[in-house]
Amino acid sequence: MSNEASVPNKPSSSKLSNAKTETEFRVALVVLAVVALIPAVVTNAYWLGVLIVSMYFAILAGAWNLLAGYTGQFSLAPATFGMIGAYATGLLAANFGVPPLFGIIAAILIAGVIGLVLGRIVLRLKGPYLALTTLSFAEILRLIASNSINVTRGDLGLSVPALFNSRLGWYYLFLAVLAALLVGLYALLRSKAGLFLQAIRDDEVAAARSGVDVVFWKTAAFAISAAASGFAGALYAHFAELVTPELGLIGQTGLIVSMTVIGGIGTLVGPVVGAFLVYVLSEWLRDIGGYQLVVFAALVVIFARFFRDGLWGIAKLAVQRWRSA
């Protein structure tokens, strides 16, 4: 089937989808503008580091949202692809002396290719079968990284050279990458490819009957999501200067899913807002012990049950009621 086919009722659905995406994109730009101004107020190195890691998770959440929110493929391996990107650039630097810039580019390509292969393997799986398969993949790679002591140094961690040493520079670099991701997703969703992905999410069988190349677009979504996650992981590796298998823990994926669902899955701005809220809150809750995941799991259940559009949906509803009043 050709991937140039059109989706039924394209004119009306396209206008509605584009208007929704346009609004979300504008709000996302406002959020990023506010984030850009934060260093003028917050000068503490620790909290700047917390915000940098929040942006790392925002990139991962945005990449996972493309797969789960816009294509309907519920993968449990977003953190794993971040780990793949981190180890790719770290191992290239440690074993072959590859400069960080080229290591980051290689990490994007390696993560994208692995995502492409995984996407082809899980192509016909749905729901819990897809989730379990990607979870198994994630755990296998994490255990390989943990047990390959001669290569990765296992749980001791692999030392990675720094790209530069300015925390403020890292802040704006992560912000620039997050902004580029949002611009790329915005352009993708406004294109015919974005309509195809959302048609697959809504009804895969109907999309295939309408001429959408389901195999091609599902695989492409997996590869793009994996490459973006690998990019985030590679940047994080050079920021932290250390890579450990903990980057691929299921708890990390749980955070990413929590951020996306709480912020608003299937929206541009939701994963960004959710990432900042969840990670900053998790750091604030760190002093009370290991209850962060319990709190966020409860929030995910509440939002999934009562507020399916997340914080973005609540904000839209509040604005609508204010206007009507």
Number of C-alpha atoms within 10 A of each C-alpha: 13 10 15 12 15 16 20 14 8 12 9 10 13 18 12 12 15 18 13 13 20 16 12 18 19 13 16 22 15 13 14 19 13 11 16 14 10 13 17 7 7 12 11 9 12 11 14 18 17 16 23 23 21 22 27 24 32 29 32 32 32 31 28 33 30 26 27 23 22 23 25 22 25 20 26 24 28 29 30 31 32 32 32 30 33 34 27 24 32 30 19 19 18 16 9 9 12 16 16 22 14 12 24 26 17 20 32 27 20 21 29 26 17 17 25 21 15 18 24 17 12 19 17 11 14 15 11 11 14 18 18 17 18 21 18 14 15 23 17 13 17 22 14 13 23 19 15 12 14 7 13 22 17 19 15 13 17 22 19 23 19 16 15 11 10 10 15 14 11 20 21 15 15 23 22 15 18 22 17 13 17 21 16 11 20 18 14 15 23 17 13 17 18 22 23 28 27 20 23 23 19 14 11 18 13 14 22 18 13 15 17 26 19 22 15 15 18 24 21 19 24 29 24 21 28 35 28 27 35 37 32 30 33 31 28 25 30 25 23 14 17 18 27 21 25 17 22 23 17 19 13 18 24 19 23 29 28 26 31 35 28 30 31 28 30 22 25 30 28 28 34 27 23 29 30 23 15 23 22 17 13 18 12 11 14 12 10 8 7 11 13 20 15 10 13 20 16 13 16 23 15 14 19 16 9 10 17 19 21 25 22 24 18 15 11 12 12 12 12 11 9 9 8 7 6
